[in-house]
Amino acid sequence: MDYLCLIFLITIFLGVHSQDCSRRMPRCNIRDRRCCGCPRLFADPMSRKPTWPSSVIQKGYCRHMPCITDACKGPMVDAQCRVDIDCSSDAQFCANSKCINKLSNGLVCSENKECTSDKCIDRKCAQCEVSSDCPGNQMCDRQECSPIVEAVGFKCEMNEMCESGICIDSMCVDCAFDEDCEGGFCATPQDGKEYNYNQCTMKRSIEAICTRDQMCVSGKCIGNVCIDCINDEDCAGDQSFCGERMKGNPFKTCLDKKDFGNGCSRDQECTSNKCGEGLCGNCLNDEECGDAMYCEGFGQPGVPNDCKPKHEFGTECIRNAECTSNKCGEGLCGNCLNDEECGAAMYCEGFGQPDVVNDCKIKHSIAEICTRNAMCTSEKCGIPPGDGLGICGYCAEDRDCEEKGAFCKGLKKRNVVNECAKKIKKGGGCERSEQCTNSNSSSGGRGYCDTVCGDCIMSDHCEGGSHCRGSGSTITNECEPDVKNNNWCEEDTWCASGHCVMNLCRVCGEDAHCAEGKICSPEFKCKRLQSRGKPCYRNEECKSNNCDKGTCKGKLRNKLDI
């Protein structure tokens, strides 16, 4: 069986591993103990020289070669181990079937397991390869763990040389980022001249100088000053807001919300979240109080808004929402605000009257007392001038009767029922022009009252080329043609020239009646100014304004020429 096993192993070795562990040498006697299971020489794994398998096996190097199996190795009487775990101590490893003590740092090695440090670097046992291989207070320096001795502020070449584990710009520092500082911030030279290197510093309080948000306890640096908040959302909870600690102080801070009645500038300052007219209240409008209540103080400066029960009929009020009827008229809760709300057959009593409760009442009939048209079924209340009370009638003013060609009789008289009456003809006695009628075309059929009805009261009422005669007398006023010059007149309006001089119509009565460059002559005519040498009666007749002895002379030079 041993012979067949050897033949089988040799076949496998030649077919599969001929390139891995053999060299082409003369075949050996397979019965020879030096040629255990392989007809060819091995390439020694260490020296790479041709070596018989038995020699390689003795050195312990070919035990794991796939071309030599345990069956071919034969009994190994002196073997202490086959693998490392067969050794009783962790400080040993298995080599050549023997447990060998691991090598100290600095000794020559071929693999990690041979070293006490489990690190074989560049064929020598080493204590470390990187600083993470060393304890927390040491660093890896030239493959040996060395204590860290550099404090903050001292020079360094790598992070591992610093107690903080951070080396920046060849100096050990506290931190590299704000997150490195628990409860504080990482102050850098850019944050202020007082910082020569990065160091953990306590965050700054409100109103302290800052250059960035992370320097402030609040996390907010505005305008190089730490502030508590920017808006209400920055304040914790629902019972605080972001505002000024003192009026005019630009630095905002989180303040407790204000109770009812305290001053405010916006809703968020109040516990109720309702700021009305500068005071914290419980409502901002009537709708917030429901149908049976109103918002007291709404629209009233200095009064905090609060929901109150609505007032009953006759109770004092300021606005409609305060009343159960939603109608506040003249300071009292009533049932109407105007006549239209009461319908066609009623009116709003008290409307426009202070201290009178507004209420819908049935309209008054003819001859009943009234104060305004809406109180009457006729819609006509005749009130004499200066009186507060009138009587319901058929008309309240003359224009109520115009369609009938009549006037309002009784108008302006007390205790008289006003009614429409026919207009008074020309010559009839009258009190006012609206009572008169006239067929005179110049007045458009309208008459004028000057104690009696006539055509006019003044000449402006007449057509062009005519004037009003009889004005101010007991005779009937009539429009007559204008009077020509040198005919009788009583006033300027009678004359076509517009000038009545000593009861005769004249072209002029004074220089002002003439055009520029002319004067009014003794013959009451407008004459041109006279040239030098022309006859004259007064200085004004001469262009030179110098009439001397009936003749126009040259202009006077000075007083000595007079």
Secondary structure, DSSP 8 states (H G I E B T S, - for coil): -HHHHHHHHHHHHHHHSTTTS-B------TTSTTSTT-SSBEE-TTT-SEE-HHHHHHHTSSTT-TTS-HHHH---TT---SSGGGSSSTTEEEETTEEEE-B-TTSB-SSGGGBTTS-EETTEE-S-SSGGGS-TTEEEETTEEEE--B-TTSB-SSGGGBTTS-EETTEE-S-SSGGGSTTEEEE-GGG-TT-SS-EEEE-B-TT-B-SSGGGBTTS-EETTEE-S-SSGGGSSSSSEEEEESSTT---EEEEE-B-TT-B-SSGGGBTTS-EETTEE-S-SSGGGG-TTEEEETTT-TTS--EEEE-B-TT-B-SSGGGBTTS-EETTEE-S-SSGGGG-TTEEEETTT-TT---EEEE-B-TTSEESSGGGBTTS-EE--TT-S-EEE-S-SSGGGGGGGTEEEETTT-TT---EEEE-B-TTSB-SSGGGBB---GGGTTB-EESSBEES-SSGGGS-TTEEEESTTSSS--EEEE-B-TTSB-SSGGGBSSS-EETTEE-S-SSGGGS-TTEEE-TTS-EEE-B-TTSB-SSGGGBTTS-EETTEE-----SGGG-
